Amino acid sequence: MRDAAINLRALPEQRDLIDHAASLLGKNRSDFMLEAACERAQAVVLDQVFFSLDADRFKQFTDLLDEPAGPNPGLERLMAVKAPWSKRSA
C-alpha cells in the first residue's frame, strides 16, 4: 500500500499531456507519473561514475586499465572492412 504522498504543480498543458500519455497506456496519472519518475531516477543512479575502492583494489583496477589490450579478432575483422564511402565504383 502506498502511504507516501508526492505533490507537485504543473501547467494545464503538462497535465493534459501526461493524462493523454497515461490513457494511451491504460494507466492513471499517478501510476504513469510514478513509473516515469522511477525509471528516470534509476537511470540517474545507474549513470553515476563514482565508486569507492580501498588502496589494494584501486591498484588492481588501475593495473588492469594500464595493461595493453589483448587480441580482439572481432575488432580486427571490423576494422578490415572498407567503409562504403571509400569504395570506388568500377
CORQUI-V515566 format. One record per residue. N is the residue number from 1. RES is the residue in three letters. PSI is psi in radians with two decimals (999 if undefined). D_LAST is the distance of its C-alpha to the last C-alpha in Angstrom with 2 decimals. Layout:
n = [N N]
res = [RES RES]
psi = [PSI PSI]
d_last = [D_LAST D_LAST]
This chain:
n = [1 2 3 4 5 6 7 8 9 10 11 12 13 14 15 16 17 18 19 20 21 22 23 24 25 26 27 28 29 30 31 32 33 34 35 36 37 38 39 40 41 42 43 44 45 46 47 48 49 50 51 52 53 54 55 56 57 58 59 60 61 62 63 64 65 66 67 68 69 70 71 72 73 74 75 76 77 78 79 80 81 82 83 84 85 86 87 88 89 90]
res = [MET ARG ASP ALA ALA ILE ASN LEU ARG ALA LEU PRO GLU GLN ARG ASP LEU ILE ASP HIS ALA ALA SER LEU LEU GLY LYS ASN ARG SER ASP PHE MET LEU GLU ALA ALA CYS GLU ARG ALA GLN ALA VAL VAL LEU ASP GLN VAL PHE PHE SER LEU ASP ALA ASP ARG PHE LYS GLN PHE THR ASP LEU LEU ASP GLU PRO ALA GLY PRO ASN PRO GLY LEU GLU ARG LEU MET ALA VAL LYS ALA PRO TRP SER LYS ARG SER ALA]
psi = [2.34 2.29 0.06 2.14 2.46 2.06 2.48 2.79 2.52 2.74 2.65 -0.66 -0.67 -0.78 -0.78 -0.71 -0.80 -0.77 -0.72 -0.83 -0.75 -0.76 -0.59 -0.51 0.04 0.53 2.81 2.95 -0.81 -0.83 -0.75 -0.83 -0.70 -0.75 -0.79 -0.75 -0.71 -0.69 -0.77 -0.72 -0.73 -0.72 -0.75 -0.80 -0.75 -0.38 -0.06 2.40 -0.08 2.29 2.71 2.32 2.57 3.00 -0.73 -0.80 -0.63 -0.71 -0.78 -0.77 -0.85 -0.58 -0.75 -0.70 -0.57 -0.27 2.50 2.60 2.46 3.06 2.49 1.56 -0.66 -0.76 -0.67 -0.74 -0.77 -0.76 -0.35 -0.26 2.28 2.45 2.47 -0.58 -0.19 -0.09 2.42 2.44 2.51 999]
d_last = [70.16 68.82 71.48 69.73 69.25 66.34 66.89 64.63 64.47 61.53 60.87 61.35 57.67 56.76 59.27 57.99 54.38 55.54 57.69 54.89 52.49 55.31 56.14 52.55 52.92 56.46 57.99 60.74 60.30 61.91 59.89 56.63 57.46 58.74 55.64 53.30 55.41 55.54 51.77 51.30 54.10 52.59 49.21 51.02 53.02 50.03 48.09 50.78 49.64 53.10 54.64 57.58 57.83 60.74 60.33 59.52 56.87 55.34 55.11 53.42 50.97 50.06 49.80 47.23 45.25 45.43 44.19 40.67 38.26 37.97 34.87 32.80 30.31 29.07 28.39 26.69 24.28 23.65 23.05 20.55 18.18 15.40 16.01 13.74 13.75 12.73 9.39 6.38 3.81 0.00]
